[in-house]
Amino acid sequence: MLSNHLQNGMETARLVWSRLPNTEDGEFDAVGISKKSDGSSVESLDYEVIENYAYREEQAQRGKVYFVYQVAVKWFFALLIGIGTGLAAVFINISVENFAGWKFQLTFNIIQKSYFAGFLIYVLFNLALVLSSVYIVTNFAPAAAGSGIPEIKGYLNGVDIHGILFFRTLIGKIFGSIGSVGGGLALGKEGPLVHTGACIASLLGQGGSTKYHVSSRWLQVFKSDRDRRDLVTCGCAAGVAAAFRAPVGGVLFALEEVTSWWRSQLMWRVFFTSAIVAVVVRTAMGWCKSGKCGHFGAGGFIIWDISGAQEDYSFQELLPMAVIGVIGGLLGALFNQLTLYITHWRRNYLHKKGNRVKIIEACLISLLTSVISFGVPLLRKCTPCPETDPSSGIQCPRSPGMYGNYVEFYCGRKTEYNDLATIFFNTQDDAIRNLFSAKTIHEYSAQSLLTFLVMFYTLAVITFGSAVPAGQFVPGIMIGSTYGRLVGMFVVNFYKKLNIEEGTYALLGAASFLGGSMRMTVSLCVIMVEITNNLKLLPLIMLVLLISKAVGDAFNEGLYEEQARLRGIPLLESRPKYRMRKMTAKEGCGSQKVISLPRVVKVSDVASILRSNKHNGFPVIDHTRNGETLVIGLMLRSHLLVLLHSKVDFQHSPLACEGSGIIRHNFNEFVKPATSRGLSIDDIHLSSDDLEMYIDLAPFLNPSPYVVPEDMSLTKVYNLFRQLGLRHIFVVPRASHVIGLITRKDLLIEEENEDLDTVELQSTSVRGRRPDRRVNGTADMEDPLLNDLLVQNRTSS
């Protein structure tokens, strides 16, 4: 009867959800990458400013007050992103800790009478949480599966993956993370928090969600992909800052790992956002200390304070610490390769069988995880409690699920504890605290740590890639701290020194595995220092990170790069491929046919071209009076669709308009929507009369696209394309003559209290007389290259 009520409730919820407007709907593939109706799953973003006539006219109407207002709004949005991400992180952590607390409290109370009954409750509790998570993801928010970092990295790299920043993705990420992490799976909530922060930033940037009628025109200030990119960058940094309570680490994570483009103004806003997150999280934790948050307490946000750990280290310890770095690189590279194989099999075989298979798979993983975490400690003999100093605050034994070391689980005496249960039958955050803990030498046996390492490593590999929100930071820390503590035990026994702490080696092991898997260095180093509150270990963390990254790079790429390639996300990495050095721009174009448009084009020709290919940019050509062909700009597919849909610019004459014509469009009409698939040629209905009309494209095209000569090195083209965030580059024959040369001094322009003649950009004329260029009445220093050109010019004339 209970199952019938539960099924009816789920069906009702699904029916209500399906009746909502479907402006954001899309078809999603097996790994959560959505496919638009035209069949393409990804599309490039327009980070370049389209300086057409409509844009210039709009800019001319805006005064200085508007730009000050725009800057102020950017800072206000950074404040809102920080507050929103901080509150989302607080909600997720409180929910996870309370579910975990209720689970362990209920299980412990039952195992006092029957371990089998306690095992059933433990398994069913975890299964219910994981089932809720996978059901939300598979039926409501497919893009919420996984960590989301590869997708956000692709977005900031210039790839628009439809669906990853929807409002339903945000909701699925939050509640799915609660279910998957609270259900005890071998995954974390840190990666999903990065995705959550990016979703919050994107939704604020577009003024909310029109689908759910939660929007505000006042917030709809930023229409370009460039501005949205800056906001999403702030959201990524806020997610890391909220997950680890590491504001500086969040800034460095956004700079090192996810962004492809950076500037100093953005740095300030990202830092401000991370600081706001830190304030929000700290305020929430202070409020929860009074007991108002249920089971949420010291085990809530990640902060593993090991300030009382090892004070100093000797030169002899550097060798085992370097060994930890090598182990981290090897295990991290192996983890990347195994998850790549398993995810590839899931995507191409298992998940293609439908959502039901995804749900069954997640439930089976939950069942396996529960059986191992509950059953393996039962096979381990208990250990007598060590003699501890009463002033140390260490209690032995402790009840299962309670924060602290020396957990009593299936022990015959009251003075014994189970070392495997201390890390297995516990939340991951508390288990890491136990592994990092100081003054607990010989708490774990080598056999128990090795057993846990093999079991948890296997579970982490199997779990990663399932249809639930999953982060890899905390599982990586768990794996690394386990073998790090193993090495620490060996060092303690070998050197026989009392000042060596096993917890210090556990910390270094955690850093080494993350470095070997994710290949981060600077940001990860700062995050580890911030979450452990121990600056003295900074040189050691740097050492193991450098070694683990070098070892891992010898085998494969980082985790996020591998997963992005598997998902078909065309990332442009920071360094071009070696073979590009021997290729030119013309060779990079291949044998593809360039489809161009005349300045005045027939509507039927435009519709035919848009239907026959999927190109997103078309060169526009015109003919001079001498009959020469001239490239006058670039026309985007999205802009052509807007013109066809509005029909207000149709004309009967095939002749070009005088001047720039009359603009009947606002520049915002050409902006691509952030959370919908936008216009498609199939959505536009043209009559037979419309097809006989013409459009003059001159006012709407980009008159100044980036152009490179055909013999330019493809490496230079790659760097230009990536660093400027471009979508198209024209490849043209070598220019026949030069009309000017701009040097650094031409770009040093004063903006205040100067005449228009001095403010204009000074170009150097190669033909004719050299201008007398002066700044503030003083002649500029000569440019050597300019002198050479002028000498050649005078000689030739």
C-alpha positions in Angstrom: 0.0 0.0 0.0 2.8 2.3 0.8 4.5 1.6 -2.6 1.2 2.5 -4.3 1.0 5.8 -2.6 4.6 6.5 -3.4 4.1 5.6 -7.1 1.0 7.7 -7.3 2.9 10.7 -5.8 5.7 10.3 -8.3 3.3 10.1 -11.2 1.5 13.2 -10.1 4.8 15.1 -9.8 5.9 14.0 -13.2 2.5 15.0 -14.7 2.7 18.5 -13.2 6.2 19.0 -14.4 5.4 17.8 -18.0 2.5 20.3 -18.2 4.8 23.3 -17.8 5.7 25.3 -20.9 8.4 23.6 -22.9 10.5 26.5 -24.3 13.6 24.9 -22.8 12.9 21.3 -23.8 15.6 19.5 -25.8 16.6 15.9 -26.5 19.5 14.7 -24.4 21.9 12.0 -25.2 23.2 9.3 -22.9 25.6 11.4 -20.9 23.4 14.5 -20.5 24.6 16.5 -23.5 21.5 17.9 -25.1 20.8 17.9 -28.7 18.8 20.6 -30.4 16.1 20.0 -32.9 18.4 20.5 -35.8 20.5 17.6 -34.7 23.6 19.5 -33.5 24.5 19.2 -29.9 27.0 22.0 -29.5 27.4 25.4 -31.1 30.0 28.1 -30.8 29.5 31.3 -28.8 29.8 34.8 -30.2 32.4 36.4 -27.9 33.3 38.9 -30.6 31.5 42.2 -30.7 29.5 42.5 -33.9 30.1 46.2 -34.8 27.4 46.5 -37.4 25.4 49.7 -38.0 22.8 48.8 -35.4 25.4 48.3 -32.7 27.2 51.6 -33.5 23.9 53.5 -33.5 23.0 52.1 -30.1 26.4 52.9 -28.7 26.2 56.4 -30.0 22.9 57.0 -28.1 24.5 55.8 -24.8 26.3 58.4 -22.7 28.8 58.0 -20.0 26.1 57.6 -17.3 25.0 54.4 -18.9 28.4 52.8 -18.9 28.8 53.7 -15.2 25.4 52.1 -14.6 26.5 49.0 -16.5 29.7 48.7 -14.4 27.6 49.1 -11.2 25.2 46.4 -12.3 28.1 44.0 -12.9 29.3 44.5 -9.4 25.7 44.1 -8.1 25.4 40.8 -10.1 28.6 39.6 -8.6 27.1 40.2 -5.1 23.9 38.3 -6.0 25.9 35.4 -7.5 28.0 35.2 -4.3 24.9 35.3 -2.1 22.9 32.8 -4.2 25.7 30.3 -4.5 26.5 30.5 -0.8 22.9 29.9 0.1 22.7 27.0 -2.3 25.8 25.5 -0.8 24.4 25.9 2.8 21.1 24.3 1.8 22.9 21.3 0.2 25.3 20.8 3.1 22.5 21.1 5.7 20.4 18.6 3.8 23.2 16.1 3.3 24.3 16.3 6.9 20.8 15.8 8.2 20.0 12.9 6.0 23.3 11.3 7.0 22.7 12.0 10.6 19.2 10.5 10.6 20.5 7.5 8.7 23.4 6.7 11.1 21.3 7.5 14.2 18.5 5.2 13.1 20.9 2.5 12.0 22.8 2.6 15.3 19.7 2.4 17.4 18.5 -0.7 15.5 21.8 -2.5 15.5 21.7 -2.5 19.2 19.1 -5.2 18.8 19.8 -6.7 15.4 22.6 -6.1 13.0 20.7 -7.6 10.1 17.7 -5.2 10.7 20.1 -2.3 10.9 21.7 -3.4 7.7 18.3 -3.5 5.9 17.4 0.0 7.2 20.9 1.3 6.1 20.5 -0.2 2.6 17.0 1.1 2.1 17.7 4.6 3.4 20.6 4.9 0.9 18.6 3.3 -1.9 15.8 5.8 -1.4 18.1 8.8 -1.5 19.9 7.5 -4.6 16.7 6.6 -6.3 15.4 10.2 -5.8 18.6 11.6 -7.2 18.7 9.4 -10.4 14.9 9.9 -11.0 15.2 13.7 -10.9 18.2 13.6 -13.3 16.8 11.1 -15.8 13.3 12.5 -16.0 13.6 16.2 -15.3 17.2 17.4 -15.7 19.4 15.1 -17.8 22.1 17.8 -18.1 22.5 17.7 -14.3 24.3 14.3 -14.4 28.0 14.3 -13.6 30.1 17.1 -12.2 29.3 19.6 -14.9 32.9 21.0 -14.9 33.8 19.7 -18.4 30.6 21.3 -19.8 31.2 24.6 -18.0 34.8 24.5 -19.1 33.6 24.1 -22.7 31.2 27.0 -22.3 33.9 29.3 -21.1 36.1 28.0 -24.0 33.5 29.2 -26.5 31.2 26.2 -26.9 27.5 26.6 -26.2 26.1 23.2 -25.0 22.4 23.5 -25.0 20.8 22.8 -21.7 23.7 23.0 -19.2 22.6 26.3 -17.8 18.8 25.9 -17.6 16.8 26.5 -14.5 15.7 22.9 -14.4 19.4 21.9 -14.5 20.0 24.1 -11.5 17.2 22.5 -9.6 18.2 19.0 -10.6 21.8 19.7 -9.6 20.9 20.9 -6.1 18.4 18.1 -5.2 20.2 15.4 -7.1 23.4 16.2 -5.2 21.6 15.9 -1.9 20.3 12.5 -2.9 23.5 11.1 -4.3 25.9 12.4 -1.6 23.4 11.7 1.2 23.0 8.2 -0.2 26.6 7.4 0.6 27.8 7.0 -3.0 31.6 7.3 -3.7 31.3 10.9 -5.0 31.2 14.4 -3.7 29.2 17.6 -4.0 32.0 20.0 -4.9 31.9 19.6 -8.7 28.1 20.0 -8.8 28.5 23.2 -6.7 30.7 24.6 -9.5 27.9 23.8 -12.0 25.3 25.2 -9.6 27.2 28.5 -9.3 27.5 28.8 -13.1 23.7 28.2 -13.5 22.9 30.8 -10.9 25.2 33.3 -12.7 23.7 32.5 -16.1 20.1 32.8 -14.9 20.9 36.2 -13.3 22.5 37.4 -16.4 19.4 36.7 -18.5 17.1 38.1 -15.9 15.7 34.8 -14.6 13.7 32.0 -16.3 10.8 32.9 -18.6 9.7 29.3 -18.6 8.9 29.3 -14.9 7.8 32.9 -14.8 10.6 33.9 -12.5 12.2 36.8 -14.4 12.7 40.5 -14.2 13.2 43.0 -17.0 15.4 45.1 -14.6 17.9 42.3 -14.5 18.0 41.8 -18.3 20.9 44.1 -18.8 23.6 41.9 -20.3 22.6 40.5 -23.7 26.0 39.4 -25.2 27.8 36.1 -24.8 30.8 38.1 -23.6 29.1 39.5 -20.6 27.4 36.1 -19.8 30.9 34.5 -19.9 32.1 36.9 -17.2 29.2 36.1 -15.0 29.6 32.4 -15.4 33.2 32.7 -14.5 32.2 34.4 -11.3 29.7 31.6 -10.7 32.4 28.9 -11.1 34.7 30.6 -8.6 31.8 31.0 -6.2 31.1 27.3 -6.4 34.6 26.3 -5.4 34.7 28.9 -2.7 31.4 27.6 -1.3 32.4 23.9 -1.5 35.8 24.2 0.2 35.4 27.5 2.1 38.4 28.6 0.0 37.7 32.0 -1.6 41.3 32.4 -3.0 41.3 28.9 -4.2 38.0 29.6 -6.0 39.5 32.5 -7.9 42.6 30.5 -8.9 40.5 27.5 -9.9 38.5 29.7 -12.3 41.7 31.2 -13.6 43.7 27.9 -14.0 41.1 25.3 -14.8 38.0 26.5 -16.5 38.6 29.9 -18.2 40.3 30.4 -21.5 40.2 34.2 -21.4 41.0 36.5 -18.5 41.5 40.2 -17.7 42.2 42.3 -14.6 38.7 43.7 -14.3 37.2 40.2 -14.2 39.7 39.2 -11.5 38.4 41.9 -9.2 34.8 40.8 -9.6 35.6 37.1 -9.2 37.5 37.9 -6.0 34.6 39.9 -4.7 32.1 37.1 -5.5 34.3 34.6 -3.7 34.6 36.9 -0.7 30.8 37.2 -0.5 30.5 33.4 -0.6 32.9 33.1 2.3 30.9 35.6 4.4 27.6 33.9 3.6 28.9 30.4 4.5 30.6 31.6 7.7 27.4 33.4 8.8 25.3 30.3 8.1 27.7 28.1 10.1 27.6 30.5 13.0 23.9 30.4 13.0 23.9 26.6 12.9 26.2 26.3 15.9 23.2 27.1 18.1 21.6 23.8 17.1 19.0 25.2 14.7 20.2 23.0 11.8 19.6 19.6 13.2 22.5 17.2 12.7 24.5 19.9 10.9 27.5 20.7 13.0 31.3 20.3 12.9 30.9 17.7 10.1 29.2 20.2 7.7 31.3 22.3 5.4 34.7 20.9 4.4 37.3 22.3 6.8 39.9 19.8 8.0 41.8 21.8 10.6 45.2 20.1 11.1 46.9 23.1 12.6 48.0 20.9 15.5 49.7 18.5 13.2 53.4 18.0 12.4 55.4 21.2 13.0 58.5 20.4 11.1 60.0 17.9 8.7 63.5 16.6 8.1 65.4 16.2 4.9 65.1 12.4 5.2 61.3 12.7 4.8 61.5 14.3 1.3 62.1 10.9 -0.3 58.9 9.2 1.0 57.0 12.4 0.2 58.3 12.3 -3.4 57.1 8.6 -3.5 53.7 9.8 -2.5 53.7 12.2 -5.5 54.7 9.3 -7.8 52.0 7.1 -6.4 49.4 9.9 -6.9 50.4 10.4 -10.5 50.2 6.7 -11.3 46.9 6.1 -9.5 45.4 9.3 -10.9 46.3 8.5 -14.5 44.9 5.0 -14.0 41.7 6.4 -12.6 41.3 8.7 -15.6 41.8 5.8 -18.0 39.5 3.5 -16.2 36.7 6.1 -15.9 37.2 6.9 -19.6 36.7 3.3 -20.7 33.7 2.7 -18.4 32.0 6.0 -19.4 32.6 5.2 -23.1 30.9 1.9 -22.6 28.0 3.5 -20.6 27.5 6.1 -23.3 27.6 3.8 -26.3 25.9 0.7 -25.0 24.3 0.8 -21.5 22.6 4.2 -21.4 21.3 4.0 -24.9 18.7 1.5 -23.5 16.7 4.2 -21.8 16.2 5.9 -18.5 15.0 2.7 -16.8 18.5 1.2 -17.3 20.1 4.3 -15.8 17.9 4.1 -12.7 18.6 0.4 -12.3 22.3 0.9 -12.7 22.4 3.7 -10.0 20.3 1.6 -7.6 22.7 -1.4 -8.1 25.7 0.8 -7.4 24.0 2.1 -4.3 23.3 -1.4 -3.1 26.9 -2.5 -3.7 28.2 0.6 -1.9 26.0 0.0 1.1 26.9 -3.7 1.3 30.6 -2.9 1.2 30.5 0.0 3.7 28.4 -2.0 6.2 29.6 -5.5 5.6 33.4 -5.1 5.2 33.8 -3.6 8.7 32.0 -6.6 10.1 34.8 -8.9 8.8 37.4 -6.9 10.7 38.4 -7.7 14.2 38.2 -4.9 16.7 41.2 -3.2 18.2 41.7 -2.3 21.9 41.5 1.4 22.5 44.9 3.1 23.0 45.8 5.0 26.2 45.0 8.6 25.4 45.5 11.8 27.3 42.2 13.0 28.8 43.1 16.6 27.8 43.4 15.6 24.1 39.6 15.4 23.8 39.8 12.0 22.0 37.1 9.6 23.0 37.5 5.9 22.5 35.3 4.2 21.4 32.6 6.4 19.7 29.2 5.4 18.4 28.9 4.9 14.6 28.0 8.0 12.6 29.3 10.3 15.4 32.0 12.8 14.5 35.4 11.6 15.7 37.9 8.7 15.7 37.7 5.2 17.1 34.2 4.1 16.1 32.8 1.1 18.0 31.1 -1.2 15.5 30.4 -4.9 16.1 32.9 -5.2 18.9 32.6 -7.6 21.8 34.0 -5.2 24.4 33.3 -1.7 25.4 36.9 -0.7 25.2 37.5 -1.7 21.6 36.9 0.1 18.2 36.7 -0.9 14.6 39.3 0.9 12.4 37.5 0.0 9.1 34.2 1.3 10.4 35.9 4.6 11.4 36.4 5.4 7.7 33.8 3.1 6.0 30.7 3.5 8.2 30.8 7.3 8.2 30.3 10.3 6.0 33.1 11.0 3.6 33.9 14.4 5.2 34.1 12.8 8.7 36.2 9.9 7.3 38.7 12.4 5.9 38.9 14.2 9.2 39.7 10.9 10.8 42.4 10.2 8.3 43.9 13.7 8.6 43.8 13.7 12.4 46.9 14.2 14.4 48.0 12.5 17.6 46.3 9.2 16.4 49.3 7.1 15.5 48.5 3.4 15.0 44.8 4.1 14.9 44.6 2.2 11.6 46.3 -1.0 10.6 48.0 -1.3 7.2 45.6 -4.2 6.3 42.5 -2.0 7.0 43.9 0.9 5.0 44.8 -1.3 2.0 41.4 -2.9 2.1 39.7 0.4 2.1 41.9 1.8 -0.7 41.1 -1.1 -3.0 37.4 -1.1 -2.2 36.8 2.7 -2.3 39.0 3.1 -5.5 36.9 0.5 -7.2 33.6 2.1 -6.1 34.8 5.5 -7.2 35.6 4.2 -10.7 32.3 2.5 -11.0 30.2 5.3 -9.7 31.8 8.1 -11.8 29.7 8.5 -14.9 26.4 7.2 -13.5 23.3 9.3 -14.1 23.6 11.3 -10.8 25.3 14.6 -10.0 28.8 13.5 -9.0 32.0 15.4 -8.0 35.4 13.9 -7.8 37.2 16.2 -5.3 36.2 14.4 -2.1 36.6 10.8 -3.4 40.0 11.8 -4.7 40.9 13.2 -1.3 39.6 9.9 0.3 41.7 7.8 -2.0 44.9 9.9 -1.7 44.7 10.3 2.1 44.4 6.5 2.5 47.6 5.6 0.7 49.3 8.7 2.1 48.5 7.5 5.6 49.9 4.1 4.6 53.2 5.7 3.6 53.1 7.7 6.8 52.8 4.5 8.9 55.9 3.2 7.1 57.9 6.4 7.7 56.9 6.3 11.4 58.1 2.7 11.8 61.2 3.2 9.8 62.6 6.5 11.3 61.3 5.9 14.8 60.7 9.6 15.3 58.0 10.9 17.6 57.3 14.2 15.8 56.2 12.5 12.5 52.4 12.5 12.1 50.6 10.1 9.8 47.9 12.7 9.2 50.4 14.9 7.5 51.2 12.2 5.0 47.5 11.6 4.5 47.1 15.3 3.5 50.0 15.0 1.0 48.5 11.8 -0.4 45.2 13.6 -1.0 47.0 16.5 -2.8 49.0 14.0 -4.9 46.0 12.0 -6.2 44.1 15.2 -7.1 47.1 16.5 -8.9 47.6 13.2 -10.7 44.0 13.0 -11.8 42.9 16.6 -12.4 46.3 18.0 -13.2 45.8 21.2 -11.3 48.7 22.8 -9.4 48.4 26.4 -8.2 44.6 26.4 -7.4 44.7 23.0 -5.8 47.7 23.9 -3.7 45.9 27.0 -2.3 42.7 25.0 -1.8 44.5 22.4 0.2 46.2 25.0 2.4 42.9 26.8 3.0 40.9 23.7 3.9 43.6 22.4 6.3 44.5 25.8 7.8 48.2 24.9 7.9 50.5 27.1 5.9 53.6 25.3 7.1 52.9 22.4 4.8 52.8 24.6 1.7 56.2 23.6 0.3 55.4 19.9 0.7 52.1 20.2 -1.0 53.8 22.0 -3.9 56.4 19.3 -4.1 53.9 16.4 -4.4 51.7 18.3 -6.8 54.5 19.0 -9.2 55.6 15.4 -9.1 52.1 13.9 -9.4 51.2 16.1 -12.3 54.4 15.3 -14.2 53.9 11.6 -13.7 50.2 11.8 -14.7 51.0 13.9 -17.9 53.3 11.1 -19.1 50.3 8.8 -19.5 47.2 10.8 -20.4 45.4 14.1 -20.0 43.5 15.4 -17.0 40.2 14.1 -15.9 38.1 17.0 -17.2 39.9 17.1 -20.6 39.3 13.4 -21.1 35.6 13.6 -20.1 35.1 16.7 -22.3 36.6 14.8 -25.3 34.4 11.8 -24.6 31.3 14.1 -24.5 32.2 15.6 -27.9 33.0 19.0 -26.5 35.5 20.6 -28.9 37.8 22.3 -26.4 40.7 24.5 -27.6 43.5 23.8 -25.2 46.0 26.4 -24.1 48.7 24.9 -26.4 48.2 24.1 -30.1 49.2 20.7 -31.5 52.8 20.2 -32.6 51.8 19.4 -36.2 50.1 22.9 -36.6 53.6 24.4 -36.7 54.1 23.0 -40.2 50.6 24.0 -41.4 49.3 27.2 -42.9 45.9 28.9 -42.5 45.0 27.8 -46.0 45.8 24.2 -45.2 43.8 24.5 -42.0 40.7 25.5 -44.0 40.9 22.2 -45.9 38.8 21.7 -49.0 35.6 23.1 -47.6 33.6 25.3 -50.0 33.1 28.9 -48.9 29.5 29.9 -49.2 29.2 33.7 -49.6 26.3 36.0 -50.0 26.0 39.2 -52.2 25.2 42.4 -50.4 21.7 42.5 -51.8 20.4 39.0 -51.7 17.1 37.4 -52.7 15.1 36.0 -49.9 14.6 32.7 -51.6 18.4 32.3 -52.0 18.9 33.0 -48.3 16.3 30.5 -47.3 17.8 27.9 -49.6 21.3 28.4 -48.3 20.2 28.2 -44.7 18.3 24.9 -45.4 21.1 23.3 -47.4 23.9 23.7 -44.8 24.5 24.3 -41.1 27.2 27.1 -41.4 26.8 29.8 -38.9 28.7 32.5 -40.7 28.8 33.7 -44.3 31.1 36.2 -46.0 29.3 39.0 -47.8 30.8 40.3 -51.0 30.1 43.3 -53.2 31.3 44.6 -56.5 33.0 47.9 -57.1 32.4 50.1 -60.1 35.5 48.7 -61.7 34.0 45.2 -61.4 36.3 44.1 -58.6 35.0 41.7 -56.0 35.3 43.1 -52.4 34.6 41.3 -49.1 32.6 43.8 -47.1 31.9 41.8 -43.9 30.5 38.7 -42.2 26.9 37.8 -41.7 25.8 35.5 -39.0 23.2 32.8 -39.5 21.3 33.9 -36.4 21.1 37.5 -37.8 19.8 36.2 -41.1 17.1 34.3 -39.3 16.0 37.4 -37.4 15.7 39.3 -40.7 13.7 36.6 -42.3 11.4 36.2 -39.3 10.7 40.0 -39.0 10.3 40.6 -42.7 10.5 44.4 -42.1 13.7 44.8 -44.1 12.4 43.1 -47.3 12.5 45.3 -50.4 11.3 45.0 -53.9 14.4 46.5 -55.5 17.6 44.4 -56.1 19.6 47.6 -55.7 21.6 48.6 -52.6 20.2 51.3 -50.3 21.9 54.6 -50.2 24.2 55.0 -47.1 23.4 52.6 -44.3 19.6 52.7 -44.8 17.0 52.9 -42.0 17.5 50.5 -39.1 14.2 49.1 -38.0 15.7 46.8 -35.4 17.0 47.2 -31.9 20.5 45.6 -31.4 19.0 43.4 -28.7 16.8 41.6 -31.3 19.9 40.0 -32.7 21.1 38.6 -29.4 20.8 34.8 -29.2 18.7 33.6 -26.2 20.7 32.0 -23.5 18.3 29.2 -22.5 16.4 28.3 -25.6 17.4 27.0 -29.0 16.7 30.3 -30.7 15.2 30.6 -34.2 15.4 27.8 -36.8 14.8 28.1 -40.5 12.0 25.6 -40.0 10.2 28.0 -37.6 10.0 30.7 -40.3 7.1 30.7 -42.8 7.7 32.6 -46.0 5.0 33.2 -48.6 5.7 33.1 -52.3 5.7 36.9 -52.4 8.2 37.0 -49.6 10.6 34.7 -51.5 10.7 37.2 -54.4 11.8 40.0 -52.2 15.4 41.2 -51.5 17.4 42.1 -48.4 20.3 44.6 -48.2 22.7 43.0 -45.7 25.1 46.0 -45.3 23.5 47.5 -42.2 23.5 44.1 -40.4 26.8 42.5 -41.2 30.0 42.7 -39.2 32.1 45.1 -41.3 35.4 44.3 -39.5 35.8 40.6 -39.0 39.3 39.2 -38.2 41.3 38.4 -41.3 44.6 36.5 -41.6 46.7 35.9 -44.7 46.6 32.4 -46.3 50.2 31.6 -45.5 50.1 32.5 -41.8 51.2 29.7 -39.5 48.2 27.7 -38.2 49.8 28.0 -34.7 49.4 31.8 -34.8 45.8 31.4 -36.1 45.1 29.0 -33.2 46.4 31.4 -30.6 44.6 34.4 -32.1 41.3 32.4 -32.3 41.5 31.1 -28.7 42.8 34.2 -26.9 40.2 36.5 -28.6 37.4 34.0 -28.2 36.5 34.2 -31.9 34.0 32.2 -33.9 35.1 32.9 -37.4 38.4 34.1 -39.1 38.6 35.0 -42.7 41.5 33.5 -44.6 42.4 35.8 -47.6 45.3 36.0 -50.1 48.3 38.1 -49.3 47.5 41.8 -49.4 48.8 43.8 -52.4 49.5 47.0 -50.5 49.6 48.6 -47.0 47.6 51.7 -46.2 48.8 52.2 -42.6 50.7 50.9 -39.6 49.6 51.1 -36.0 52.3 51.0 -33.2 52.0 51.0 -29.5 52.1 54.8 -29.3 49.1 55.1 -31.6 47.0 53.2 -29.0 48.0 55.4 -26.0 45.1 57.8 -26.3 44.0 60.2 -23.6 40.3 60.3 -23.0 39.8 63.4 -20.9 39.6 67.0 -22.1 41.1 66.5 -25.5 39.9 67.6 -28.9 38.5 65.0 -31.3 41.5 65.3 -33.6 43.8 64.1 -30.9 41.5 61.4 -29.6 41.1 59.7 -33.0 43.3 56.7 -33.6 46.4 57.8 -35.4 47.3 55.6 -38.4 50.6 55.8 -40.1 50.4 56.5 -43.8 52.9 54.7 -46.0 52.0 56.8 -49.0 52.6 60.5 -49.0 54.0 62.8 -46.3 54.7 61.5 -42.8 52.5 63.2 -40.3 54.0 65.1 -37.3 52.7 62.9 -34.5 52.8 64.7 -31.2 51.5 63.8 -27.7 50.9 66.8 -25.4 53.0 69.0 -27.7 56.0 66.6 -27.6 57.1 64.7 -30.7 57.0 60.9 -30.3 60.0 58.7 -30.5 60.5 57.2 -33.9 59.5 53.7 -34.6 62.4 51.8 -36.3 60.0 49.7 -38.4 58.1 52.8 -39.5 61.4 54.5 -40.5 62.3 51.5 -42.7 58.9 51.6 -44.4 59.1 55.4 -45.0 62.6 55.1 -46.4 61.5 52.3 -48.8 58.5 54.5 -49.8 60.7 57.5 -50.6 63.1 55.4 -52.5 60.4 53.8 -54.6 58.8 57.1 -55.4 
